[in-house]
Amino acid sequence: MAQHNQLGQLGEQAARDFLIARGLTIREQNWRMNKLEIDIVAHDPKDNVLHIVEVKTRTSDEHYDPLKAITRAKKSHMVAAANAYLHYYNLKCGIVYDVMLVVGQPGAFRIQYIPRAFLPALRSY
């Protein structure tokens, strides 16, 4: 496995641990349907909300803004994946979109968590 893939997997595990420590339940990691993918699907039992989490893992955060990595196309992809997930499991709950930046090396990660990082675009008909 390539070193960057391994770093990404370890970063996602750190992100999972971070969310669990905050009381969220992890429903899925790396959920896929066709070309859609969600890094982490977490459930907040307090308010029955699903957190669709995009995880970015880097060795350094110098000159890196995690929100700039969430382009319009990435947001659209996350929303489509979340809708597919809700439909697949026939869930009735709210959804929020979070971004996590995991920086450093395994065992010494720093996490920047951005809950509710964006709202999905509204469609007009």
Beta strands, then each sheet from edge to edge (+ up, - down):
strand 1: 25-33
strand 2: 36-44
strand 3: 49-58
strand 4: 94-103
strand 5: 110-118
sheet 1: 1+ 2- 3+ 4+ 5-
end
